[in-house]
Amino acid sequence: MTLKLDAIQSLAEVARTALPLGVNAIFVDEDGILAVSQPPRPSKLKFFAEELYFNVAVSPDDGSSQCQIWADLGFVPYTVESPERRSRVTTILRATQGLPRARFAVENGQKILLVADFRIPGSVTAEQLIFEAVLLIQEARPYLRLLAEFMPPPPKVGAVSGARRAANRSAHPVEPSSSATKS
């Protein structure tokens, strides 16, 4: 019993010195005791917003944290498919070049990515990460909506697409059909 009390007391002391806690700072050590990693360990996260899967990577580095947020937006339409759609998409992408936070990048395979890189002094807290993600989405939202008009939607991922369908059903009630079965 004293071992557990000693572990709790040492964890409380570590936690007081490590506040605020950075993302991925708490872990279970070899003895099964909660511990705080200082600096926090690198971490990767995902979240879903604006019909897109966003990826986050946080890497502590020399008293600060390097963070990246990115999302796969799909592919630039081929000219053969629709020269007009391709032209509109490239025009929208050119218009994004002066944005302070969001970068729309086109890879060699014509895949469009939304990317944000930033450095935060010290350890990144969950609040800071959410704040940066919200700023990125707010800045990119008008362009994302314009691009969605001219691009096919990105590939759906199992659980997220199921959640999206369920949300759409609850947002748009289904009208009873006139050919209801009689029981």
CORPE-V719109 format. One record per backbone hydrogen bond with DSSP energy under -1.0 kcal/mol. CO is the residue of the C=O (numbers start at 1). NH is the residue of the N-H. Records with the same first field share a line. If there is no record, write none. Layout:
# CORPE-V719109
CO->NH, NH
This chain:
# CORPE-V719109
1->5
2->6
3->7
4->8
5->9
6->10
7->11
8->12
9->13
10->14
11->15
12->16
13->17
14->18
22->25
24->41
25->37
27->35
29->32
33->29
35->27
43->58
45->56
47->54
49->52
52->49
54->47
55->70
56->45
57->68
58->43
59->66
61->64
63->122
64->61
65->120
66->59
67->118
68->57
69->116
70->55
71->114
74->112
78->82
82->86
83->87
84->88
85->89
86->90
87->91
88->92
89->93
90->94
91->95
94->97
96->99
103->115
105->113
107->110
110->76
111->107
112->73
113->105
114->71
115->103
116->69
118->67
120->65
124->23
125->129
126->130
127->131
128->132
129->133
130->134
131->135
132->136
133->137
134->138
135->139
136->140
137->141
140->144
141->145
142->146
143->147
144->148
147->150, 151
157->161
158->162
159->163
160->164
161->165
162->166
163->167
164->168
165->169
166->170
167->171
168->172
